[in-house]
């Protein structure tokens, strides 16, 4: 009986060792999930499917780094057809530190809820993470007040690509391409 138990242990330990050798480290699994989040045409559905594949992917899709990489522009269909789900996703992505989610919440707070102070905080978080449209909106909002005009100019310079540096010489020109794209965005989305 003891020999049979020992033999069963040997058989069952070999597959476990092979599984451990074939397993990816957690950082690699998170990186793979982040690539799926950033490149998928339907990132939320694909992350849900990825989560169902195994325990490692389930844990990886919960990481903040994965949530930061979800592009909210690809959720337009969900925004219009499943609005409550979209808002829940945006709120979840705010917790993950997603710059696009910070931008949406900031704009909503400033323009819909009239909570300028909170909205500016969210827009600042998005702009600090490199979100150009957030920097543009924040720059415009701050530029209109006399005491924050310098900060507004800093954010506009960030959008223009100067990152707050002074323009060298009087002959230097700013391209302003990013600002023009930010101005065109609402027209393209809302047909104006």
Protein Blocks (a to p, Z undefined) as FASTA:
>chain_A
ZZmmmmmmmmmmmmmmmmmmmpccfklmmmmmmmmmmmpmblmlmmmmmmmmpmklmmmm
mpmklmmmpcfklmmmmmmmmmmlmmmmmmmmmmnopaklmmmmmmmmmmmnopaklmmm
mmmmmmmnopaklmmmmmmmmmmpmklmmmmmmmmmmmnonnopacehjkbcceklmmmm
mmmmmmmmnoZZ
